[in-house]
């Protein structure tokens, strides 16, 4: 089973690059958004399993979007993306519930390593949920 992924970044090139990396691994990219507000709309419609979320964006930044996502959809895995890995951004992201952090410029190995790690983190929860049914 392939995870449903939403890509959120205000930079068209970054979204294209990330989409190409994910699709090369047969991931299902179900949508893209250029800011946090559009991301929340897409999440409501498409129910992704994983969101790759840029920190710095117009309208609603990634940290505010992360808070909204985790309060409404705590089961969604969020991987933050940033070109400015300040200690404050990393700490706020982790405290806000982010499962991973990717630093720009990223390469496919880093993206796929992070993706594989967060997908392993959600598999046990899925198995437990199935046993409880």
C-alpha positions in Angstrom: 0.0 0.0 0.0 1.3 3.4 -1.0 0.8 6.4 1.3 -1.2 9.3 0.0 1.0 12.4 0.1 0.3 16.2 -0.1 3.1 18.6 -1.0 2.9 22.1 0.4 5.5 24.7 -0.7 5.2 28.2 -2.2 8.1 27.5 -4.6 7.0 25.8 -7.8 10.4 24.3 -8.5 10.6 22.7 -5.0 7.1 21.1 -5.4 8.1 19.8 -8.8 11.4 18.3 -7.5 9.7 16.7 -4.5 6.9 15.3 -6.7 9.4 13.7 -9.0 11.3 12.1 -6.1 8.2 10.8 -4.5 6.7 9.5 -7.8 9.9 7.7 -8.7 9.3 5.6 -5.6 5.6 4.9 -6.7 4.3 7.2 -4.0 0.8 8.6 -4.6 1.0 12.4 -4.7 -2.7 13.3 -4.3 -2.3 17.1 -4.3 -0.1 20.2 -4.0 -0.6 23.6 -2.3 1.4 26.8 -2.2 0.4 28.0 1.3 -1.0 26.7 4.6 -4.5 27.8 3.9 -4.7 26.0 0.6 -3.1 23.0 2.3 -5.9 22.8 4.9 -8.5 22.9 2.1 -6.8 20.1 0.3 -6.4 18.0 3.5 -10.2 18.3 4.1 -10.9 17.1 0.6 -8.2 14.5 0.0 -7.3 13.1 3.5 -3.6 12.5 2.9 -1.5 10.1 5.1 1.6 12.3 4.9 2.1 16.1 4.3 5.4 17.5 3.2 5.1 21.1 4.6 7.4 24.1 3.9 8.0 26.3 7.0 8.2 29.7 5.3 5.2 30.5 3.0 2.8 33.5 2.4 -0.7 33.8 4.0 -0.3 30.9 6.5 3.2 29.6 7.2 4.1 26.0 7.8 4.2 26.3 11.6 0.7 27.7 11.8 -0.5 25.1 9.3 1.1 22.4 11.4 -0.9 23.4 14.4 -4.1 23.4 12.4 -3.4 20.0 10.8 -2.5 18.4 14.1 -5.5 19.8 16.0 -8.0 18.6 13.3 -6.2 15.5 12.0 -3.7 14.2 14.6 -3.2 11.0 12.6 -1.7 12.8 9.6 2.1 12.5 9.5 3.8 15.9 8.8 7.3 16.3 7.5 8.6 19.9 7.7 10.8 21.3 4.9 12.9 24.4 5.3 15.8 26.3 3.9 16.4 27.9 7.3 16.9 25.2 9.9 17.0 27.5 12.9 16.9 25.9 16.3 13.6 27.7 17.0 11.9 26.4 13.8 13.1 22.8 14.5 12.0 22.9 18.2 8.6 24.5 17.3 8.0 21.9 14.6 8.8 19.0 16.8 6.7 20.4 19.7 3.9 20.9 17.2 3.9 17.3 16.2 6.1 17.1 13.1 7.5 13.6 12.5 10.5 14.7 10.4 12.5 17.6 9.1 14.1 18.0 5.6 16.6 20.8 4.9 16.7 22.6 1.5 18.4 22.0 -0.8 17.4 18.4 -0.4 18.3 15.3 -2.5 16.3 12.2 -3.2 18.2 10.1 -0.7 17.3 12.4 2.2 13.7 12.7 1.1 13.3 8.9 0.7 15.1 8.2 4.0 12.8 10.5 5.9 9.7 9.1 4.1 10.7 5.5 4.9 11.3 6.4 8.5 8.0 8.1 9.0 6.2 5.3 7.2 7.7 2.8 9.6 6.6 4.9 12.5 2.9 4.6 11.4 2.9 0.9 10.5 2.7 -0.4 14.1 -0.3 2.0 14.9 -2.1 0.6 11.8 -1.5 -3.0 12.9 -2.8 -2.2 16.5 -5.9 -0.5 15.1 -6.6 -3.5 12.9 -6.3 -5.8 15.9 -8.8 -3.7 17.9 -11.5 -4.0 15.3 
